[in-house]
Amino acid sequence: MNRATDARNAADAAPASRTEAVRDRYRSTLGAVPGGVEQRLGLAGEFGRLPTEEALAELRHVVLTDNPLGARVQQLVHFGQLLALGREHPARIHARGALHAGAGIADLIGVAETALITAGVPAYALGSEVIAELLAHTRPDASADKDGPARF
């Protein structure tokens, strides 16, 4: 290979490794990379806007992990705020993130119950739905017991 080809290959590898570093930030806080993040990374890579995603990932890292609340509480707070806002998909992501950070199902239930007081029945119902789905995925027999749906 010549120098020009080596330089092009290095330039192509740099965005790939930078993109993977952004994905690693999400994996560390949520345990996975959400689909919406993958879509944004694709657009950012295609249109040369990777620095925006890197800045966002850095801000999230500071707010979520370099925070006095700690990762577990931060994810629980996010879950509760998203329930109150009625944001179904992000609430699911942060409920899983809370479990990844060490929270338990009882913690999620406590957040859903608090959402009942602060945001009403729709927020509580959404939280209950998310938690029941998580239980169904972690305990396949929990959603189909003899007496009907999973209870908590």
Number of C-alpha atoms within 10 A of each C-alpha: 5 6 8 9 10 11 11 11 11 12 11 11 12 12 15 13 11 16 20 12 14 22 20 16 18 18 15 16 23 21 17 16 17 15 9 10 14 14 11 15 21 15 13 17 17 10 9 11 14 20 14 13 19 19 12 13 18 14 13 15 16 11 15 19 16 12 12 10 13 13 23 20 18 21 28 25 18 20 28 28 18 22 29 25 14 18 14 17 12 16 24 21 19 22 29 23 26 27 19 19 21 13 18 13 17 11 17 24 18 14 22 29 20 16 25 20 12 14 18 15 15 15 26 24 17 22 30 20 15 23 22 20 17 19 18 16 12 10 12 12 13 18 18 12 11 9 8 9 13 17 11 10
